[in-house]
Amino acid sequence: MPNAEMTDSESHDVKQVRAFLSAMEARDLASAERYLAANVVMQFPGAPPMQQLSEVVEWAKTRYRRVSKILYAIDLCRYPNCDTSTTHSVVVCHGELAVEWLDGSTSTGVRFIDRFELTDGLITRQDVWNDLALVVRPSSYR
């Protein structure tokens, strides 16, 4: 079920990831920043590792105008504390992307997986996998 809401018992870390993704889709970078740890690393297909949202925006603006996500599932894996006071978890989201390309054409149904690592409720790593490279766009025939 697309974008199904989790129950009231939804994990704090899952809520953090949802809020981060919503802020990014709304292009509210100031809000999105507050979910990121100072040492965050974001890895997208075909891109070098990035540590600032401004780097992500600069990289993305040469590829597409807008991306939105339909979430089909969110999985949470908690790591044991191992005698420390920090908490660690991994949140994995998967679903489909809708993309507006630079030429105004659109693509839908593009599969994606986002994997987030969180420490003490802040995102320390984001790894992204998607099928955007496999999408044939009308402009590629011109």
C-alpha positions in Angstrom: 0.0 0.0 0.0 1.7 3.2 -1.1 2.6 5.7 1.6 0.9 3.6 4.3 1.1 5.2 7.6 2.7 3.3 10.4 1.0 2.9 13.8 1.4 5.2 16.7 4.3 3.0 17.9 6.4 4.0 14.9 10.0 4.4 15.9 11.5 7.8 16.5 14.2 7.0 13.9 11.6 6.1 11.3 9.8 9.4 12.0 13.1 11.2 11.6 13.7 9.6 8.2 10.1 10.3 7.1 10.5 14.0 8.2 13.8 14.3 6.4 12.5 12.9 3.1 9.4 15.1 3.3 11.6 18.2 3.9 13.8 17.3 1.0 10.8 16.7 -1.3 9.5 20.1 -0.3 12.9 21.6 -0.9 13.0 22.9 2.7 16.7 22.4 3.2 16.8 24.2 6.5 14.3 21.8 8.0 16.1 18.8 6.4 19.4 19.8 7.9 18.2 19.4 11.4 17.8 15.6 10.9 21.5 15.2 9.8 24.5 14.6 12.0 27.5 16.9 11.6 29.5 14.0 10.1 26.8 12.7 7.7 27.8 11.1 4.4 25.2 10.8 1.5 26.0 8.5 -1.4 23.9 8.6 -4.6 24.4 6.5 -7.8 27.1 7.9 -10.0 28.1 10.6 -7.5 31.0 11.1 -5.0 30.1 10.9 -1.3 28.6 14.2 -0.2 28.4 15.8 3.3 26.3 18.9 2.7 22.7 19.2 1.3 24.0 22.0 -0.9 26.3 19.5 -2.6 23.3 17.2 -3.2 21.3 20.1 -4.7 24.1 21.1 -7.0 24.7 17.6 -8.2 20.9 16.9 -8.7 20.1 20.1 -10.6 22.2 19.0 -13.6 20.1 15.8 -13.8 16.4 16.6 -13.0 14.0 19.3 -11.9 12.1 17.4 -9.3 11.8 13.9 -7.7 9.0 12.6 -5.5 8.8 9.3 -3.7 6.0 6.8 -3.1 7.0 4.8 -0.1 5.9 1.1 -0.2 7.7 0.0 3.0 10.0 1.1 5.7 12.0 -1.3 7.7 13.9 -0.7 11.0 16.8 -2.6 12.4 18.1 -1.6 15.8 21.6 -2.3 17.0 22.3 -3.3 20.6 23.8 -0.5 22.7 27.0 -2.6 23.5 27.5 -1.0 26.8 27.4 2.6 25.4 24.9 5.3 25.9 24.5 5.9 22.1 21.7 4.3 20.1 22.2 3.0 16.5 19.7 1.9 13.9 19.3 1.4 10.2 16.1 2.5 8.4 15.5 1.2 4.9 12.8 2.7 2.6 11.8 1.4 -0.7 9.2 2.4 -3.3 9.0 4.3 -6.6 10.2 7.6 -7.8 8.4 10.1 -10.0 10.8 12.3 -11.9 10.5 15.5 -13.8 13.6 15.7 -16.1 15.3 18.9 -17.1 13.5 19.0 -20.5 10.1 18.8 -18.7 9.4 15.2 -19.5 8.4 12.9 -16.7 9.0 9.3 -15.6 7.1 7.3 -13.0 7.5 3.9 -11.4 11.2 4.1 -11.0 12.3 1.7 -8.3 14.4 3.0 -5.4 15.9 2.0 -2.1 17.2 4.4 0.5 19.2 3.1 3.4 19.8 5.4 6.4 22.1 4.9 9.4 21.1 6.9 12.5 23.0 7.5 15.7 21.1 9.0 18.6 18.3 9.9 16.3 20.4 11.8 13.7 21.1 10.5 10.2 24.8 9.7 9.9 24.7 8.0 6.5 22.3 7.8 3.5 22.9 5.3 0.7 20.6 5.6 -2.4 20.0 3.0 -5.1 17.6 3.5 -8.0 16.9 2.6 -11.6 17.1 6.2 -13.0 19.9 5.2 -15.3 17.6 2.6 -16.9 14.9 5.0 -17.7 14.6 5.9 -21.4 13.5 9.5 -21.8 11.8 11.0 -24.9 14.6 13.6 -25.1 17.2 10.8 -25.5 15.7 10.1 -29.0 16.2 13.7 -30.3 
